[in-house]
């Protein structure tokens, strides 16, 4: 297996249900396309020990860790200080980050509160923020990004450019008008036949009817096409009708 | 502090970006209203050891654990077997669950694949599924639910009825036309003043303008109202205008 990434979402607002997280699906999609798929996500509150624990667990276990949230100028923005503690390095004013803020705001508008956004762990390298100035940063395999989706998405562009691509994961989604249980046994047999294809099965309601989407994912074009043939034959054999088939080679 | 809950989302489809998770915000909202707030979420792939590890970590640390996903009839539905392993108990046909399926499908339609949805850890008690028959289940402090939001939401109703309510968490969300950094220092001072109010600050773009929403959360009505006055005074003092104020006492 190739390299894997992980995500730590820092935010009480996600846990309270106030904010619908949209960063997971965005990052998941982009990293699958980049061949370094997202293998785990943790959502933790704005509590120092929980952030440190999650970041340290994820950076041990996965090749790359992304964090989102908690890098603004207010009292609840404690991510940068936590990352310093997680790595056991000093925390303080980052000269380049300060220059970025100075340029963005100008000397009159760079208040003390804004300047705190230049406080980073020792040895951090900057992640540019083309949307709202204040940069994210990288320490070793941990990339610290903003939580606001538009800003995170812009930061992720530079982050991805910094990570060597793996094999792109292709997917094929076949939706048919059968209930999941009708194809269950047959799908298990197809899965057993293809070690390098991951086959998932997802029921859904559409217009009051239970359908099933079969999702095949693989880095191997030949295998995914062969397994697709088997799935289509299975659906046909069980008297089902394919409602849609979406073959996707994501663009990084 | 009162009791806390946690959520383990089991699903490759969330990690790959194919499916936008909607269960976190739903459960987060309901549990805050119920006074047993969601304190952590983990999204793990359909891999036995990852599921077991996450469930065991969460049930140690929090009062209640919810899981969503992986309880259907196909080869990738391994949640129930993993829960049995996590608790170190036997796994097999659950008589009551089988009766539920028999009643729902009738003897002719209860295929072997469907019957596997009655395989559960020893000692499991059922969570009714008024939407599509196959029940979820509870083992000790772990509640195992479907991943399809409509089914999960229906199951959660019974789950919540099974959990003693804590103090309802009220929230007040004040959105104003100031940039976050303008109120940063003052908000920190208000936070320092109220130990029993959690104050979060969330920037957002609206019509190309950066606004900030200040969210106050507390179980104490008096404190939240007092802290709200301080925040409103702060916004006024900084020359800001309140765009909206939403005081919410969620209904369980």
Interface residues (C-beta under 8 A of the other chain):
Chain A: X12 X13 X14 X15 X16 X17 X18 X19 X20 X21 X22 X24 X25 X26 X27 X28 X29 X30 X32 X37 X38 X39 X40 X41 X42 X43 X44 X45 X46 X50 X72 X73 X74 X75 X76 X111 X112 X113 X114 X116 X132 X148 X150 X169 X171 X173 X180 X181 X182 X183 X184 X185 X187 X188 X191 X198 X199 X200 X201 X202 X203 X204 X205 X210 X215 X217
Chain B: X12 X13 X14 X15 X16 X17 X18 X19 X20 X21 X22 X24 X25 X26 X27 X28 X29 X30 X32 X37 X38 X39 X40 X41 X42 X43 X44 X45 X46 X50 X72 X73 X74 X75 X76 X111 X112 X113 X114 X116 X132 X148 X150 X169 X171 X173 X180 X181 X182 X183 X184 X185 X187 X188 X191 X198 X199 X200 X201 X202 X203 X204 X205 X210 X215 X217
